Amino acid sequence: MSSQDKQQLFTRRALILGGAQGILLSSLLGRLGYLQIYSRDHYQTLSDKNRLYSRLIAPSRGQIIDARGKILATYHNTYRATVVRDQIEDLHQLLSSIQSLLGLDDNDIERISKELKRKPRFVPVTIKEGLSWDEVTRLELHLPDLIGMDVEQGQNRYYPYGLETCHCIGYVAAVSENELDGDPLLELPGMRIGKSGVEKTYEMKLRGMPGVKQVELNAVRRIVRELSTTPSVKGEDIPITIDMELQQSVAQRLSLEKGAAAIILDANTGKTLSYVSIPGFDANLFSEGISKVQWDTLLNDPLRPLNDKVLTGQYGPGSTFKMMVALAALEAGVITASTSFCCTGYITLGDHAFHCHSWKHGGHGTLNLEAAIARSCDVYFFQVGKLLGIDGMANMAKRFGMGECTGIDLPGEKPGLIPSRKWKTRVFGKSWMLGETYNASIGQGYVLATPLQLAVMTARLVTGKTIHPNLVADNNLEAPEDMGLNVEHLQLVRSGMERAVNEPGGSAYASRITEEGFEMAGKTGSTQVQRITKRDREQGLASSANRPWHTREHALFVGYAPLKNPRFVTSVLVEHGGSGAKAAAPVAKDILLMAQKIISM
């Protein structure tokens, strides 16, 4: 090949190679242009996701405030240690270091490990709540070596009157797995939600709205700077009708008993002025994170401090039910004010004797309706019940809010039980018996009511209107309606209640209020927790004082004051108090006087 041919071949190859290089360079330049200009926003977003991190900001929970503006539920600042799985380099090493630094036990480590596996990788998991200042400084010192861990300032629910308001205000506690509904706010460390009381009923209002904080992280996932923040929105404050001074006074009075409950309502509006169930518990235990030992202690306490007796305690109403029987019989026309029966101390049905449980030995003699209410004569009401029938009693009782939930703005209310012929056939497949009517006519047998229902019953007796109980001050409740009952019949029943307290021989005469212009009316009651047999009577066990505490009758009282233009109604229960006259009526007297003094201030 000549030198000229070689030169031409070299030139062609150089041109081809140069062209290929040019094409390749053009492709690279085009790709760079495409990535840097056309796809810039897409890759910028991917880059930001690697270095930017958004976190929810928990809102401050709304406060709960009493009728005078006193704070009953608020929050205080606290410190917690958290860890984010997405930022952890060596989980085992991290947990080992944390355990020694914070003195955690194996159960704590197991709980943290489970939460880290369950929650999304980017969601912080709480290691320990309520860090002391020494623990905070110790952790801050070691944070550079604890990749994935952080110390946060948060808020804990705080109840200044945690023991006195535990049942009506309720409490907050950690979110359980079955309460997770997809709301990312519930996954936040230290998040608490309402579990009972007002805290649960008004959870969504109290909770507020979360904010969002966007931060920039460095290569080891530490926060470099805060880029933007959308502040959270504090939950609503909830004003309630409870007067805390009265609440404390009532709680102190009831604390003299092993187990008791009392509620005071405004007679005309149904506003709940005081609401106490004894024994109670410190609601702060749950907001701070209750230990297993503390939980087991509460759960296994035979006096059941976790149970709200006002709302969920279903008891035989005893003689407090007699007003329903009397009013139903008057409205049905089966008796009048002058209808009288003779009480010899018992009435027989077949070979069974139904005894008058009054203290009056040998019976009350001949009584009319007012006197029978005043002296709480069982035999009189056995006779009235026989004339009226169970369905007549049931219909009137239900008009007065018994046998169904009252609708108060608290969760978990129990409906009690008002039996009827249809009810027994449906539940037991048997016909109703006359002996069961006798029992029901004095509030025994199948009849059950809560202290709250008895208070509502009393308010409706006092006003003749459909009073509904309420606890939150700004609820827009409908005005109560007239019940359409004969005014003379209502007054006749109330007159019996007035005589029960203010007339010598009345069942609650010893607990009368002597303050002029603030006299009380009411009705005592007691309900058996076990049947008193003939043998028990022969052995002297008919008297509750001779029996163990847990076998004694529950003591009840319902009442109102003052007699003219009643302002307050109350319902009192003393568990195993034995006698409504001796155990419950004195409590009612004291707390009605407290209400008169405190609310009128």
ROMIDREN-456585 format. One line per field, with one value per residue (C-alpha): residue number from 0; residue in three letters; x, y, z. Coordinates in nm, 3 decimals. Example, Ala and Ser with C-alpha at 12.3 -4.5 7.8 and 13.67 -1.06 7.14 Angstrom:
% residues 2
seq 0|1
type ALA|SER
x 1.230|1.367
y -0.450|-0.106
z 0.780|0.714
//
This chain:
% residues 601
seq 0|1|2|3|4|5|6|7|8|9|10|11|12|13|14|15|16|17|18|19|20|21|22|23|24|25|26|27|28|29|30|31|32|33|34|35|36|37|38|39|40|41|42|43|44|45|46|47|48|49|50|51|52|53|54|55|56|57|58|59|60|61|62|63|64|65|66|67|68|69|70|71|72|73|74|75|76|77|78|79|80|81|82|83|84|85|86|87|88|89|90|91|92|93|94|95|96|97|98|99|100|101|102|103|104|105|106|107|108|109|110|111|112|113|114|115|116|117|118|119|120|121|122|123|124|125|126|127|128|129|130|131|132|133|134|135|136|137|138|139|140|141|142|143|144|145|146|147|148|149|150|151|152|153|154|155|156|157|158|159|160|161|162|163|164|165|166|167|168|169|170|171|172|173|174|175|176|177|178|179|180|181|182|183|184|185|186|187|188|189|190|191|192|193|194|195|196|197|198|199|200|201|202|203|204|205|206|207|208|209|210|211|212|213|214|215|216|217|218|219|220|221|222|223|224|225|226|227|228|229|230|231|232|233|234|235|236|237|238|239|240|241|242|243|244|245|246|247|248|249|250|251|252|253|254|255|256|257|258|259|260|261|262|263|264|265|266|267|268|269|270|271|272|273|274|275|276|277|278|279|280|281|282|283|284|285|286|287|288|289|290|291|292|293|294|295|296|297|298|299|300|301|302|303|304|305|306|307|308|309|310|311|312|313|314|315|316|317|318|319|320|321|322|323|324|325|326|327|328|329|330|331|332|333|334|335|336|337|338|339|340|341|342|343|344|345|346|347|348|349|350|351|352|353|354|355|356|357|358|359|360|361|362|363|364|365|366|367|368|369|370|371|372|373|374|375|376|377|378|379|380|381|382|383|384|385|386|387|388|389|390|391|392|393|394|395|396|397|398|399|400|401|402|403|404|405|406|407|408|409|410|411|412|413|414|415|416|417|418|419|420|421|422|423|424|425|426|427|428|429|430|431|432|433|434|435|436|437|438|439|440|441|442|443|444|445|446|447|448|449|450|451|452|453|454|455|456|457|458|459|460|461|462|463|464|465|466|467|468|469|470|471|472|473|474|475|476|477|478|479|480|481|482|483|484|485|486|487|488|489|490|491|492|493|494|495|496|497|498|499|500|501|502|503|504|505|506|507|508|509|510|511|512|513|514|515|516|517|518|519|520|521|522|523|524|525|526|527|528|529|530|531|532|533|534|535|536|537|538|539|540|541|542|543|544|545|546|547|548|549|550|551|552|553|554|555|556|557|558|559|560|561|562|563|564|565|566|567|568|569|570|571|572|573|574|575|576|577|578|579|580|581|582|583|584|585|586|587|588|589|590|591|592|593|594|595|596|597|598|599|600
type MET|SER|SER|GLN|ASP|LYS|GLN|GLN|LEU|PHE|THR|ARG|ARG|ALA|LEU|ILE|LEU|GLY|GLY|ALA|GLN|GLY|ILE|LEU|LEU|SER|SER|LEU|LEU|GLY|ARG|LEU|GLY|TYR|LEU|GLN|ILE|TYR|SER|ARG|ASP|HIS|TYR|GLN|THR|LEU|SER|ASP|LYS|ASN|ARG|LEU|TYR|SER|ARG|LEU|ILE|ALA|PRO|SER|ARG|GLY|GLN|ILE|ILE|ASP|ALA|ARG|GLY|LYS|ILE|LEU|ALA|THR|TYR|HIS|ASN|THR|TYR|ARG|ALA|THR|VAL|VAL|ARG|ASP|GLN|ILE|GLU|ASP|LEU|HIS|GLN|LEU|LEU|SER|SER|ILE|GLN|SER|LEU|LEU|GLY|LEU|ASP|ASP|ASN|ASP|ILE|GLU|ARG|ILE|SER|LYS|GLU|LEU|LYS|ARG|LYS|PRO|ARG|PHE|VAL|PRO|VAL|THR|ILE|LYS|GLU|GLY|LEU|SER|TRP|ASP|GLU|VAL|THR|ARG|LEU|GLU|LEU|HIS|LEU|PRO|ASP|LEU|ILE|GLY|MET|ASP|VAL|GLU|GLN|GLY|GLN|ASN|ARG|TYR|TYR|PRO|TYR|GLY|LEU|GLU|THR|CYS|HIS|CYS|ILE|GLY|TYR|VAL|ALA|ALA|VAL|SER|GLU|ASN|GLU|LEU|ASP|GLY|ASP|PRO|LEU|LEU|GLU|LEU|PRO|GLY|MET|ARG|ILE|GLY|LYS|SER|GLY|VAL|GLU|LYS|THR|TYR|GLU|MET|LYS|LEU|ARG|GLY|MET|PRO|GLY|VAL|LYS|GLN|VAL|GLU|LEU|ASN|ALA|VAL|ARG|ARG|ILE|VAL|ARG|GLU|LEU|SER|THR|THR|PRO|SER|VAL|LYS|GLY|GLU|ASP|ILE|PRO|ILE|THR|ILE|ASP|MET|GLU|LEU|GLN|GLN|SER|VAL|ALA|GLN|ARG|LEU|SER|LEU|GLU|LYS|GLY|ALA|ALA|ALA|ILE|ILE|LEU|ASP|ALA|ASN|THR|GLY|LYS|THR|LEU|SER|TYR|VAL|SER|ILE|PRO|GLY|PHE|ASP|ALA|ASN|LEU|PHE|SER|GLU|GLY|ILE|SER|LYS|VAL|GLN|TRP|ASP|THR|LEU|LEU|ASN|ASP|PRO|LEU|ARG|PRO|LEU|ASN|ASP|LYS|VAL|LEU|THR|GLY|GLN|TYR|GLY|PRO|GLY|SER|THR|PHE|LYS|MET|MET|VAL|ALA|LEU|ALA|ALA|LEU|GLU|ALA|GLY|VAL|ILE|THR|ALA|SER|THR|SER|PHE|CYS|CYS|THR|GLY|TYR|ILE|THR|LEU|GLY|ASP|HIS|ALA|PHE|HIS|CYS|HIS|SER|TRP|LYS|HIS|GLY|GLY|HIS|GLY|THR|LEU|ASN|LEU|GLU|ALA|ALA|ILE|ALA|ARG|SER|CYS|ASP|VAL|TYR|PHE|PHE|GLN|VAL|GLY|LYS|LEU|LEU|GLY|ILE|ASP|GLY|MET|ALA|ASN|MET|ALA|LYS|ARG|PHE|GLY|MET|GLY|GLU|CYS|THR|GLY|ILE|ASP|LEU|PRO|GLY|GLU|LYS|PRO|GLY|LEU|ILE|PRO|SER|ARG|LYS|TRP|LYS|THR|ARG|VAL|PHE|GLY|LYS|SER|TRP|MET|LEU|GLY|GLU|THR|TYR|ASN|ALA|SER|ILE|GLY|GLN|GLY|TYR|VAL|LEU|ALA|THR|PRO|LEU|GLN|LEU|ALA|VAL|MET|THR|ALA|ARG|LEU|VAL|THR|GLY|LYS|THR|ILE|HIS|PRO|ASN|LEU|VAL|ALA|ASP|ASN|ASN|LEU|GLU|ALA|PRO|GLU|ASP|MET|GLY|LEU|ASN|VAL|GLU|HIS|LEU|GLN|LEU|VAL|ARG|SER|GLY|MET|GLU|ARG|ALA|VAL|ASN|GLU|PRO|GLY|GLY|SER|ALA|TYR|ALA|SER|ARG|ILE|THR|GLU|GLU|GLY|PHE|GLU|MET|ALA|GLY|LYS|THR|GLY|SER|THR|GLN|VAL|GLN|ARG|ILE|THR|LYS|ARG|ASP|ARG|GLU|GLN|GLY|LEU|ALA|SER|SER|ALA|ASN|ARG|PRO|TRP|HIS|THR|ARG|GLU|HIS|ALA|LEU|PHE|VAL|GLY|TYR|ALA|PRO|LEU|LYS|ASN|PRO|ARG|PHE|VAL|THR|SER|VAL|LEU|VAL|GLU|HIS|GLY|GLY|SER|GLY|ALA|LYS|ALA|ALA|ALA|PRO|VAL|ALA|LYS|ASP|ILE|LEU|LEU|MET|ALA|GLN|LYS|ILE|ILE|SER|MET
x 0.000|0.138|0.199|-0.086|-0.330|-0.214|-0.270|-0.624|-0.706|-0.578|-0.782|-1.101|-1.045|-0.977|-1.297|-1.501|-1.347|-1.394|-1.751|-1.819|-1.663|-1.868|-2.186|-2.099|-2.016|-2.338|-2.532|-2.363|-2.428|-2.789|-2.834|-2.680|-2.911|-3.209|-3.118|-3.020|-3.289|-3.585|-3.577|-3.440|-3.756|-3.792|-3.437|-3.441|-3.740|-3.559|-3.257|-3.468|-3.624|-3.278|-3.184|-3.519|-3.738|-4.093|-4.226|-4.566|-4.586|-4.826|-5.083|-5.142|-5.451|-5.740|-5.803|-6.110|-6.245|-6.503|-6.804|-6.595|-6.301|-6.084|-5.862|-5.938|-5.726|-5.424|-5.071|-4.715|-4.384|-4.185|-3.884|-3.877|-3.614|-3.707|-3.548|-3.613|-3.550|-3.468|-3.167|-3.028|-2.693|-2.667|-2.995|-2.851|-2.567|-2.801|-3.049|-2.766|-2.629|-2.974|-3.051|-2.747|-2.785|-3.153|-3.169|-3.430|-3.528|-3.571|-3.947|-3.877|-3.630|-3.877|-4.148|-3.917|-3.811|-4.173|-4.271|-3.973|-4.082|-4.449|-4.425|-4.307|-3.929|-3.951|-4.187|-4.014|-4.063|-4.065|-3.790|-3.875|-4.120|-4.075|-3.696|-3.532|-3.290|-2.999|-3.117|-3.153|-2.798|-2.657|-2.823|-2.723|-2.362|-2.377|-2.600|-2.313|-2.256|-2.626|-2.712|-3.091|-3.175|-3.300|-3.427|-3.754|-3.957|-4.324|-4.636|-4.808|-5.169|-5.199|-5.500|-5.475|-5.765|-5.692|-5.851|-6.170|-6.253|-6.125|-6.465|-6.638|-6.332|-6.178|-5.817|-5.589|-5.349|-5.128|-5.291|-5.348|-5.304|-5.678|-5.727|-5.494|-5.718|-5.463|-5.425|-5.045|-5.092|-5.176|-4.834|-4.639|-4.426|-4.605|-4.943|-5.231|-5.604|-5.912|-6.007|-6.302|-6.516|-6.518|-6.170|-6.317|-6.650|-6.484|-6.161|-6.173|-6.234|-5.969|-5.709|-5.646|-5.470|-5.104|-4.845|-4.560|-4.188|-3.950|-3.581|-3.258|-3.048|-2.677|-2.506|-2.551|-2.918|-2.868|-3.074|-2.872|-3.137|-3.509|-3.650|-4.017|-4.280|-4.659|-4.766|-5.010|-5.355|-5.433|-5.739|-6.054|-6.100|-6.407|-6.604|-6.808|-7.085|-6.905|-6.827|-6.489|-6.529|-6.854|-6.697|-6.414|-6.653|-6.876|-6.577|-6.444|-6.783|-6.817|-6.461|-6.588|-6.753|-6.589|-6.793|-7.036|-7.165|-7.347|-7.462|-7.615|-7.812|-7.965|-8.331|-8.449|-8.174|-8.015|-7.668|-7.437|-7.299|-7.116|-7.041|-6.847|-6.781|-6.583|-6.323|-6.147|-5.795|-5.539|-5.596|-5.236|-5.117|-5.240|-5.113|-4.765|-4.772|-4.911|-4.693|-4.811|-4.800|-5.017|-5.261|-5.295|-5.351|-5.639|-5.785|-5.784|-5.909|-6.236|-6.381|-6.349|-6.201|-6.203|-6.582|-6.792|-7.082|-7.279|-7.290|-7.245|-7.344|-7.676|-7.851|-8.198|-8.349|-8.540|-8.802|-8.688|-8.888|-9.213|-9.276|-9.296|-9.547|-9.754|-9.761|-9.843|-10.131|-10.267|-10.246|-10.413|-10.692|-10.648|-10.593|-10.663|-10.508|-10.740|-10.690|-10.577|-10.442|-10.360|-10.003|-9.959|-9.592|-9.627|-9.851|-9.883|-9.891|-9.949|-9.712|-9.468|-9.466|-9.357|-9.234|-9.244|-8.878|-8.947|-8.808|-9.167|-9.219|-9.563|-9.648|-9.766|-10.142|-10.374|-10.209|-10.303|-10.065|-9.882|-9.823|-9.711|-9.444|-9.340|-9.306|-9.186|-9.446|-9.376|-9.711|-9.899|-9.706|-9.748|-10.121|-10.086|-9.858|-10.114|-10.382|-10.156|-9.956|-9.597|-9.660|-9.819|-9.512|-9.276|-9.445|-9.429|-9.070|-8.955|-9.121|-8.897|-8.577|-8.537|-8.455|-8.261|-7.956|-8.016|-7.799|-7.553|-7.241|-7.022|-6.924|-7.018|-7.350|-7.552|-7.930|-8.046|-8.350|-8.724|-8.891|-9.226|-9.431|-9.290|-8.937|-8.965|-9.120|-8.842|-8.556|-8.675|-8.960|-9.185|-9.492|-9.479|-9.576|-9.761|-9.474|-9.245|-9.489|-9.464|-9.085|-9.088|-9.334|-9.068|-8.776|-8.645|-8.633|-8.535|-8.554|-8.215|-8.119|-7.806|-7.763|-7.769|-8.109|-8.248|-8.131|-8.301|-8.617|-8.616|-8.561|-8.858|-9.073|-8.981|-9.046|-9.289|-9.060|-8.829|-8.507|-8.194|-7.857|-7.561|-7.198|-7.053|-7.157|-7.185|-7.408|-7.713|-7.977|-8.343|-8.563|-8.730|-9.089|-9.388|-9.448|-9.825|-9.881|-10.157|-10.013|-10.214|-10.072|-9.716|-9.778|-9.927|-9.613|-9.387|-9.592|-9.517|-9.146|-9.167|-9.331|-9.069|-8.804|-8.984|-9.257|-9.189|-9.212|-9.090|-8.818|-8.556|-8.675|-8.338|-8.166|-8.401|-8.257|-8.361|-8.232|-8.542|-8.616|-8.390|-8.578|-8.524|-8.765|-8.670|-8.708|-8.492|-8.429|-8.234|-8.184|-8.085|-7.770|-7.877|-8.211|-8.298|-8.439|-8.669|-8.370|-8.173|-8.458|-8.469|-8.091|-8.115|-7.951|-8.238|-8.059|-7.770|-7.563|-7.532|-7.402|-7.064|-7.022|-7.039|-7.376|-7.549|-7.809|-7.709|-7.838|-8.000|-8.158|-8.305|-8.403|-8.433|-8.409|-8.548|-8.912|-9.037|-8.889|-8.646|-8.302|-8.099|-8.173|-7.946|-7.909|-7.689|-7.571|-7.374|-7.267|-7.358|-7.466|-7.751|-8.015|-8.102|-8.219|-7.900|-7.635|-7.754|-7.992|-7.729|-7.495|-7.770|-7.843|-7.476|-7.413|-7.735|-7.630|-7.288|-7.455|-7.673|-7.372|-7.121|-7.336|-7.510|-7.178
y 0.000|0.335|0.607|0.804|0.517|0.482|0.850|0.832|0.526|0.703|1.009|0.803|0.622|0.949|1.092|0.787|0.788|1.162|1.132|0.856|1.066|1.363|1.156|1.019|1.365|1.503|1.222|1.293|1.664|1.596|1.358|1.609|1.876|1.644|1.556|1.909|2.106|1.893|1.646|1.886|1.902|1.523|1.457|1.755|1.594|1.261|1.438|1.629|1.306|1.183|1.486|1.643|1.498|1.599|1.531|1.587|1.824|1.702|1.965|2.074|1.904|2.129|2.199|2.099|2.377|2.380|2.610|2.884|2.866|2.639|2.410|2.041|1.894|2.061|1.968|2.021|1.992|1.673|1.514|1.180|0.973|0.853|0.646|0.628|0.290|0.450|0.625|0.331|0.181|-0.098|-0.170|-0.425|-0.196|0.101|-0.086|-0.220|0.132|0.276|0.003|0.081|0.458|0.468|0.163|-0.015|-0.374|-0.655|-0.591|-0.232|-0.347|-0.604|-0.338|-0.099|-0.373|-0.466|-0.104|-0.050|-0.349|-0.251|0.118|0.266|0.311|0.691|0.715|0.782|0.526|0.630|0.475|0.640|0.909|1.165|1.183|1.344|1.628|1.397|1.150|1.426|1.555|1.202|1.125|1.456|1.378|1.042|1.142|1.164|0.791|0.699|0.732|0.728|0.847|1.188|1.369|1.554|1.796|1.700|1.741|1.516|1.541|1.667|1.654|1.892|1.701|1.359|1.165|1.369|1.390|1.057|0.921|1.226|1.387|1.049|1.005|0.973|0.688|0.552|0.452|0.077|-0.115|-0.162|0.215|0.293|0.410|0.530|0.876|0.933|1.161|0.854|0.707|0.996|0.933|1.014|1.042|1.000|0.977|0.987|0.651|0.748|1.038|1.378|1.301|1.022|1.181|1.498|1.338|1.489|1.842|1.813|1.654|1.948|1.941|1.845|2.072|1.976|2.051|2.001|1.966|1.899|1.600|1.542|1.218|1.061|1.164|1.442|1.760|2.034|2.303|2.361|2.453|2.523|2.477|2.468|2.514|2.275|2.390|2.349|2.144|2.315|2.392|2.217|2.398|2.166|2.226|2.070|2.310|2.192|2.331|2.138|1.834|1.830|1.872|1.588|1.363|1.431|1.345|1.023|0.917|0.820|0.519|0.211|0.238|0.516|0.741|1.072|1.310|1.657|1.805|2.144|2.053|2.274|2.236|1.897|2.053|1.821|2.016|1.730|1.374|1.146|0.772|0.632|0.486|0.647|0.653|0.913|0.978|1.102|0.742|0.676|0.993|0.927|0.559|0.323|0.031|-0.329|-0.342|-0.030|-0.159|-0.498|-0.328|-0.121|-0.412|-0.654|-0.413|-0.564|-0.213|-0.161|0.190|0.181|0.137|0.451|0.371|0.682|0.585|0.209|0.085|-0.098|-0.153|-0.241|0.102|-0.031|0.200|0.496|0.320|0.355|0.703|0.547|0.287|0.552|0.790|0.513|0.393|0.747|0.817|0.482|0.556|0.235|0.436|0.787|1.003|0.848|0.482|0.300|-0.044|-0.208|-0.320|-0.598|-0.643|-0.890|-1.020|-1.382|-1.537|-1.909|-2.039|-1.749|-1.435|-1.102|-0.897|-0.523|-0.435|-0.118|-0.083|-0.066|-0.395|-0.546|-0.327|0.028|-0.020|0.154|0.405|0.622|0.693|0.992|0.815|0.498|0.696|0.883|0.564|0.349|0.078|-0.223|-0.393|-0.088|-0.100|-0.477|-0.407|-0.117|-0.324|-0.605|-0.361|-0.187|-0.473|-0.480|-0.321|-0.014|0.034|-0.022|0.231|0.507|0.427|0.451|0.792|0.900|0.785|0.442|0.125|0.317|0.541|0.900|1.034|1.220|1.310|1.038|0.705|0.362|0.443|0.141|0.134|-0.042|-0.269|-0.217|-0.558|-0.627|-0.928|-0.924|-0.889|-1.198|-1.404|-1.297|-1.354|-1.655|-1.796|-1.790|-1.600|-1.318|-1.412|-1.210|-1.256|-1.083|-0.792|-0.764|-0.751|-0.497|-0.271|-0.203|-0.176|-0.528|-0.838|-0.767|-0.387|-0.215|0.151|0.363|0.652|0.882|0.750|0.798|1.160|1.217|1.050|1.287|1.595|1.497|1.441|1.785|1.971|1.753|1.807|1.589|1.695|1.551|1.544|1.718|1.773|2.005|2.366|2.471|2.187|2.321|2.108|2.128|2.289|2.026|1.948|1.908|1.540|1.580|1.436|1.538|1.819|1.708|1.357|1.490|1.712|1.420|1.211|1.505|1.563|1.205|1.273|1.592|1.403|1.126|1.378|1.644|1.458|1.258|0.893|0.963|0.727|1.006|1.233|1.206|1.364|1.658|2.000|2.251|2.558|2.765|2.806|2.519|2.215|1.888|1.629|1.278|0.905|0.639|0.299|-0.019|-0.316|-0.669|-0.830|-1.170|-1.319|-1.311|-1.654|-1.755|-1.917|-1.592|-1.408|-1.665|-1.624|-1.245|-1.194|-0.990|-0.685|-0.585|-0.483|-0.853|-0.958|-0.925|-0.596|-0.746|-0.914|-0.601|-0.414|-0.121|0.207|0.470|0.812|1.051|1.402|1.768|2.109|2.356|2.249|2.565|2.623|2.326|2.404|2.090|1.720|1.444|1.069|0.893|0.533|0.379|0.028|-0.221|0.070|-0.141|0.129|0.422|0.615|0.559|0.557|0.745|1.013|1.177|1.203|1.362|1.615|1.715|1.747|1.941|2.189|2.208|2.280|2.550|2.718|2.685|2.734|3.035|3.212
z 0.000|-0.099|0.152|-0.005|0.050|0.410|0.463|0.324|0.544|0.852|0.769|0.723|1.054|1.230|1.087|1.195|1.543|1.575|1.455|1.709|1.981|1.873|1.877|2.221|2.354|2.210|2.379|2.711|2.680|2.585|2.878|3.114|2.980|3.017|3.377|3.482|3.307|3.201|3.496|3.752|3.966|3.974|4.094|4.325|4.501|4.530|4.672|4.922|5.042|5.127|5.330|5.434|5.705|5.805|6.153|6.306|6.601|6.869|6.967|7.325|7.464|7.560|7.926|8.126|8.346|8.625|8.661|8.823|8.584|8.797|8.587|8.639|8.358|8.205|8.094|8.205|8.025|8.045|7.878|7.698|7.522|7.172|6.899|6.522|6.356|6.022|6.179|6.380|6.276|6.534|6.716|6.958|7.063|7.096|7.319|7.533|7.587|7.658|7.910|8.120|8.092|8.193|8.417|8.200|8.269|8.016|7.989|7.884|7.619|7.489|7.467|7.278|7.035|6.961|6.898|6.668|6.460|6.459|6.380|6.047|6.028|6.039|6.341|6.675|6.951|7.316|7.525|7.855|7.967|8.241|8.239|8.540|8.480|8.567|8.303|8.045|8.099|8.101|7.767|7.609|7.698|7.517|7.223|6.968|7.023|7.025|6.657|6.613|6.961|7.074|7.384|7.327|7.530|7.539|7.748|8.000|8.111|8.466|8.697|8.995|9.155|9.012|9.297|9.338|8.965|8.836|8.735|8.587|8.421|8.344|8.239|7.936|7.864|7.589|7.261|7.238|6.913|6.861|6.889|6.598|6.314|6.059|6.209|6.220|6.522|6.732|6.650|6.801|7.111|7.433|7.263|7.506|7.437|7.657|7.804|8.023|8.141|7.973|7.838|7.623|7.528|7.398|7.273|6.923|7.054|7.322|7.092|6.860|6.521|6.467|6.311|6.078|6.112|5.818|5.906|5.718|5.823|5.779|5.672|6.017|6.029|6.280|6.243|6.077|6.059|6.070|5.730|5.799|6.065|6.049|6.410|6.575|6.682|7.052|7.144|7.264|7.631|7.772|8.045|8.266|8.518|8.817|9.101|9.228|9.577|9.615|9.451|9.704|9.996|9.877|9.812|10.162|10.314|10.116|10.197|10.542|10.374|10.220|9.902|9.812|9.536|9.522|9.255|9.288|8.999|8.942|8.977|8.691|8.431|8.499|8.532|8.724|9.018|9.190|9.081|9.315|9.335|9.629|9.635|9.344|9.204|9.105|8.734|8.703|8.731|8.378|8.212|8.349|8.248|8.508|8.616|8.612|8.992|9.022|8.761|8.929|9.264|9.124|8.929|9.220|9.487|9.623|9.661|9.282|9.264|8.883|8.874|8.841|9.074|8.972|8.604|8.592|8.938|8.894|9.225|9.338|9.415|9.716|9.862|9.649|9.375|9.570|9.428|9.081|9.202|9.382|9.086|8.839|9.058|9.099|8.726|8.647|8.894|9.096|9.417|9.543|9.812|10.070|9.975|10.290|10.373|10.703|10.768|11.024|10.943|10.657|10.382|10.274|9.929|9.948|10.213|10.173|10.389|10.241|10.537|10.586|10.625|10.819|11.170|11.295|11.486|11.431|11.135|11.075|11.117|10.873|10.641|10.346|10.056|10.204|10.532|10.354|10.166|10.480|10.687|10.395|10.449|10.226|10.292|10.162|9.837|9.805|9.793|9.550|9.327|9.319|9.198|8.948|8.797|8.684|8.343|8.503|8.722|8.429|8.203|8.465|8.565|8.204|8.169|8.455|8.285|8.439|8.248|7.984|7.961|8.066|7.784|8.006|7.810|7.960|7.804|7.936|8.104|8.216|8.155|8.471|8.435|8.458|8.413|8.248|8.147|7.794|7.928|8.147|7.868|7.629|7.874|8.073|7.864|8.172|8.286|8.536|8.894|9.161|9.405|9.156|9.146|9.524|9.502|9.220|9.404|9.670|9.427|9.478|9.258|8.899|8.928|8.888|8.869|8.880|9.126|8.822|8.713|9.063|9.060|8.723|8.854|9.150|8.931|8.716|9.025|9.153|8.827|8.634|8.334|8.126|8.295|8.130|8.309|8.149|8.240|7.975|8.015|7.650|7.534|7.354|7.522|7.435|7.698|7.917|7.827|8.053|8.125|8.114|8.462|8.701|8.914|9.218|9.190|9.173|9.474|9.668|9.613|9.702|10.015|10.120|10.065|10.271|10.558|10.534|10.638|10.843|11.033|11.351|11.256|10.903|10.780|10.755|11.036|11.215|10.913|10.863|10.782|11.045|10.864|10.799|10.432|10.327|10.455|10.270|10.134|10.030|10.046|10.205|10.054|10.109|9.883|9.975|9.843|9.975|10.077|10.448|10.533|10.818|10.987|10.956|11.129|11.408|11.458|11.473|11.133|10.992|11.131|10.906|11.207|11.297|10.956|10.778|10.590|10.240|10.312|10.440|10.236|10.018|10.160|9.936|9.960|9.705|9.799|9.714|9.880|9.956|9.980|9.812|9.467|9.487|9.351|9.421|9.388|9.507|9.495|9.750|9.765|10.052|9.962|10.235|10.453|10.588|10.623|10.402|10.707|10.906|10.633|10.322|10.454|10.680|10.381|10.170|10.443|10.466|10.092|10.025|10.294|10.125|9.791|9.943|10.103|9.818|9.508|9.658|9.723
//
